[in-house]
Amino acid sequence: MTNAIILAGGLGTRLGSVLNGRPKPMVEVNGRPFLAYLLDYIAGSNAGIDRVLLSVGYKKGVIMDWFGLSYRGLEIDYAVEGSPLGTGGAIRKALSLVKGKDVFVLNGDSFFCVELDALRERHASSGSFLTLSLKRMNETGRYGAVTITNGSVTGFEEKTTAKGGLINAGVYVLNREAASQRLAPWPEAFSFEREFLPGCMAGRLVINAEISDGYFIDIGVPEDYARAKDELAGGFKGVAG
């Protein structure tokens, strides 16, 4: 069994009224929730994912009512936050429900069209407990930049200047057991991106990195949400492996 975790607890405060009372991953894009597009991508991939854990909290009932316990042949389960846990706490909680050795983790408010099966193979051969999928951008100011050497992450830069570089595009492969051990000492609520990952650098933990030129969209701000409605009108483009 191959599992994927989707972080779907976002509030979407920057999207304002377009949410219409929905959590951010459920924002409507051409008549369907954004999260449905993401699950379509997973269901149509060659990665053999058959179970998805939706990490939910804010307005969780909207998500649970829409997707239920199955979607396009995927078994759907839920990791429910009693209080906001941040992305780090949410991943840790969901990992306790994962079945299998390795697990994909994806952000529920962005889409990065990577070859999931190839990403898992490269992760397995790397020997690292964690593989990040990176995207080269002309401007990294909104996301922060990732520096790598010989396929391994060497640093994370804060969101500062709008220079070009590599960003963490929110698609990971984790070794369930090793990741759970490394996440265990952290506080109840914390950020996977802003706290845990830089902490791995301080602790000299090896993080594998893979660069993809696949299609990327993040619906976190109104201008990109508007762009998503145009670009996703015909479904996700690019690879679906």
Secondary structure, DSSP 8 states (H G I E B T S, - for coil): -EEEEEE-----GGGGGGGTT--GGG-EETTEEHHHHHHHHHHTSSS-EEEEEEEE-TTHHHHHHHHTTEETTEEEEEEE-SS--HHHHHHHHHHTT--SSEEEEEETTEEE---HHHHHHHHHHH--SEEEEEEEES--TTT-EEEEETTEEEEEE-S-S---EEEEEEEEEEEHHHHHHHHTTS-SS--IIIIIHHHHHHTT---EEEEE---EEE-SSHHHHHHHHHHTTT---S---
